[in-house]
Structures are given as C-alpha cells and as structure tokens.
Amino acid sequence: MFQASEGAIVLRRFKDTLFRLGETASDTLNKFEQTIERDASSKISMQDGTVHPLSIHVLNQVKIICE
C-alpha cells in the first residue's frame, strides 16, 4: 500500500497530530478547571434540592467533551 518512506511520513504526521491533540485537550481541561475555580456561584450552597448551576455547567461541558 505505502512504500517505506511514505509510511514513515504518515506515521510521523499521525504522531504529531496525536501530540497536538493531547496538548489541546490538556489546555482545554486546564482552562475549564480555572473557570470552575473562579466561578462565584461555587460558594453558594443549595439547600432546597435544586441542582447547583455549577453542576449543570460541569455536566454540560463533560457532555461536549465526550461527543
């Protein structure tokens, strides 16, 4: 299918892409963590059984990440 040199090029590009994808995922999760830490609503306790707004935000973000 590929000659040896072509296969090496494809493999190198694949590894580069995987590396960049990992960096992007790490950066995205770090930014998300900082957003949660800065969120003022995280200091509010919900006593009436409602779902905390931060919980809703986190679950929505996790859903987006998994899609």
Backbone torsions as a table, in degrees:
resi	resn	phi	psi	omega
1	MET	NA	-56.8	177.2
2	PHE	-114.0	148.4	169.5
3	GLN	-78.6	161.6	-175.3
4	ALA	-53.6	-45.2	-178.0
5	SER	-67.7	-37.2	177.7
6	GLU	-66.8	-40.9	178.2
7	GLY	-62.7	-38.8	178.6
8	ALA	-64.9	-38.9	178.9
9	ILE	-65.3	-45.7	179.8
10	VAL	-62.0	-44.7	-179.9
11	LEU	-62.6	-43.0	179.2
12	ARG	-63.1	-43.0	179.1
13	ARG	-66.3	-38.3	177.9
14	PHE	-62.8	-45.3	179.5
15	LYS	-64.3	-40.8	177.0
16	ASP	-61.6	-43.0	179.4
17	THR	-64.4	-43.3	177.0
18	LEU	-61.0	-41.8	179.1
19	PHE	-62.0	-47.0	179.6
20	ARG	-64.7	-37.5	177.5
21	LEU	-62.6	-42.5	177.6
22	GLY	-62.9	-42.1	177.7
23	GLU	-63.6	-42.5	179.8
24	THR	-64.1	-43.4	178.5
25	ALA	-62.2	-43.6	179.6
26	SER	-62.9	-45.8	178.3
27	ASP	-61.3	-43.4	-179.6
28	THR	-61.9	-45.3	180.0
29	LEU	-67.8	-35.3	176.1
30	ASN	-64.7	-43.1	177.7
31	LYS	-63.6	-39.9	178.3
32	PHE	-63.4	-42.6	178.3
33	GLU	-61.8	-43.2	178.7
34	GLN	-63.8	-38.3	177.9
35	THR	-61.6	-43.4	179.8
36	ILE	-64.9	-42.8	-179.2
37	GLU	-63.9	-34.3	-178.7
38	ARG	-83.6	-14.2	-174.5
39	ASP	-65.3	118.2	-178.8
40	ALA	-65.5	-28.5	-177.9
41	SER	-69.6	-13.4	179.6
42	SER	-69.6	-12.4	179.0
43	LYS	-88.4	-6.8	-178.0
44	ILE	-88.9	134.1	174.5
45	SER	-102.4	139.6	-178.1
46	MET	-99.6	109.5	-176.4
47	GLN	-95.8	-17.6	-172.9
48	ASP	-95.2	10.0	176.6
49	GLY	90.4	-2.2	177.5
50	THR	-72.2	155.7	178.1
51	VAL	-78.9	130.0	-178.2
52	HIS	-63.3	137.2	-179.7
53	PRO	-55.3	-35.5	178.9
54	LEU	-66.6	-36.9	177.1
55	SER	-63.0	-42.1	178.6
56	ILE	-62.7	-44.6	179.8
57	HIS	-61.4	-46.1	-179.4
58	VAL	-61.9	-46.3	-179.5
59	LEU	-63.4	-38.6	176.8
60	ASN	-64.5	-41.0	179.1
61	GLN	-66.5	-41.7	177.8
62	VAL	-61.8	-40.5	177.9
63	LYS	-60.8	-44.4	179.2
64	ILE	-63.6	-42.6	-179.8
65	ILE	-61.7	-38.0	-176.3
66	CYS	-77.4	-17.4	-178.4
67	GLU	-78.3	NA	NA
